[in-house]
Amino acid sequence: MPHSWPYKVYKQYNEEVSDYLWTADSSYKFVNSQLTKNHVLDTDGVKTHFRLPSTVWNFVTVKDWKTSYDEMQNWLRLNCVMSISANLETYLASVFSLAIESDPGLLLGATKTIDGAKLLKHNQLQSDVYKLHLKKCVEGKWSERISAIKKLFGTYPTIFDTNKAELEAMRVMRNKVGHAFGRDIEAARDFTKITKQVSERVSVDRLKKFMKCAFDVAGAVDTFLLDNHIGEYQSLLAYHKNKASWDAKTSTEKVGAFKQMYGATDHQIGKRFCAELIDYYNSL
């Protein structure tokens, strides 16, 4: 397959965030163009042009509303950074886990010496054994994560090195959004200050760079792990999880059931593939 299943899920979430971003951005530009087109003045009363609940008292003029609208756009972009970062980390945790399950010899420094599918079939796969390794690869500063990834896999996509600074900048900003409303975390927790802290700023162009960085890293990681460690383990895992509900079926019916459930995930999954995968599983 060209990509792992976790990557396909990652890509869908990534596209969802992208859709939200450009929907908001185009709406922002359209509203501002309409205000200009209709000669709306900043000094106009806000309720002359906008329907607002009577409980809203922060807006007096259109200028007040515009200022808030500008801040809302920045707030949306900051939350996009958080979503992009969280999506990448969720994907990495999933695909690293899949790689270790498929190739558990990695934990012994002996890659490809143990077939993870055999451990899976005989209920000998102990996830607790590799959780610590996995945690080090997806938590903390990116310099520490990259070191853990290299130690676990022996080698890794060089895209981590070329994008380390960008990944770290995204991690720091994501934490500011998640823990301090987009503000400096330490300053936000200083309760001797009674004024609101200035929010982090992120432009559309900066956000686009973050999105490209995350997408490129995910793609490179996926190719590396799929080719070197995962293989068809994900398909065997899928069969293992569903086979109990298919035990009463004939061999031909099992092939049909597996193809119906997973055949649409990739053009390579045909009846022959399903039949040979089931035969391999049974031989373990």
Rosetta blueprint (number, residue, H / E / L):
1 M L
2 P L
3 H L
4 S L
5 W H
6 P H
7 Y H
8 K H
9 V H
10 Y H
11 K H
12 Q H
13 Y H
14 N H
15 E H
16 E H
17 V H
18 S H
19 D H
20 Y H
21 L H
22 W H
23 T H
24 A H
25 D H
26 S H
27 S H
28 Y H
29 K H
30 F H
31 V H
32 N H
33 S H
34 Q H
35 L H
36 T H
37 K H
38 N L
39 H L
40 V L
41 L L
42 D L
43 T L
44 D L
45 G E
46 V H
47 K H
48 T H
49 H H
50 F L
51 R L
52 L L
53 P L
54 S L
55 T L
56 V L
57 W L
58 N L
59 F L
60 V L
61 T E
62 V H
63 K H
64 D H
65 W H
66 K H
67 T H
68 S H
69 Y H
70 D H
71 E H
72 M H
73 Q H
74 N H
75 W H
76 L H
77 R H
78 L H
79 N H
80 C H
81 V H
82 M H
83 S H
84 I H
85 S H
86 A H
87 N H
88 L H
89 E H
90 T H
91 Y H
92 L H
93 A H
94 S H
95 V H
96 F H
97 S H
98 L H
99 A H
100 I H
101 E H
102 S H
103 D L
104 P H
105 G H
106 L H
107 L H
108 L H
109 G L
110 A L
111 T L
112 K L
113 T L
114 I L
115 D L
116 G H
117 A H
118 K H
119 L H
120 L H
121 K H
122 H L
123 N L
124 Q L
125 L L
126 Q L
127 S H
128 D H
129 V H
130 Y H
131 K H
132 L H
133 H H
134 L H
135 K H
136 K H
137 C H
138 V H
139 E L
140 G L
141 K L
142 W H
143 S H
144 E H
145 R H
146 I H
147 S H
148 A H
149 I H
150 K H
151 K H
152 L H
153 F H
154 G L
155 T L
156 Y L
157 P L
158 T L
159 I H
160 F H
161 D H
162 T H
163 N L
164 K H
165 A H
166 E H
167 L H
168 E H
169 A H
170 M H
171 R H
172 V H
173 M H
174 R H
175 N H
176 K H
177 V H
178 G H
179 H H
180 A H
181 F L
182 G L
183 R L
184 D L
185 I H
186 E H
187 A H
188 A H
189 R L
190 D L
191 F L
192 T L
193 K L
194 I L
195 T L
196 K L
197 Q L
198 V L
199 S L
200 E L
201 R L
202 V L
203 S L
204 V H
205 D H
206 R H
207 L H
208 K H
209 K H
210 F H
211 M H
212 K H
213 C H
214 A H
215 F H
216 D H
217 V H
218 A H
219 G H
220 A H
221 V H
222 D H
223 T H
224 F H
225 L H
226 L H
227 D H
228 N H
229 H H
230 I H
231 G L
232 E L
233 Y H
234 Q H
235 S H
236 L H
237 L H
238 A H
239 Y H
240 H H
241 K H
242 N H
243 K H
244 A H
245 S H
246 W H
247 D L
248 A L
249 K L
250 T L
251 S H
252 T H
253 E H
254 K H
255 V H
256 G H
257 A H
258 F H
259 K H
260 Q H
261 M H
262 Y H
263 G H
264 A H
265 T H
266 D L
267 H L
268 Q L
269 I L
270 G L
271 K H
272 R H
273 F H
274 C H
275 A H
276 E H
277 L H
278 I H
279 D H
280 Y H
281 Y H
282 N H
283 S H
284 L L
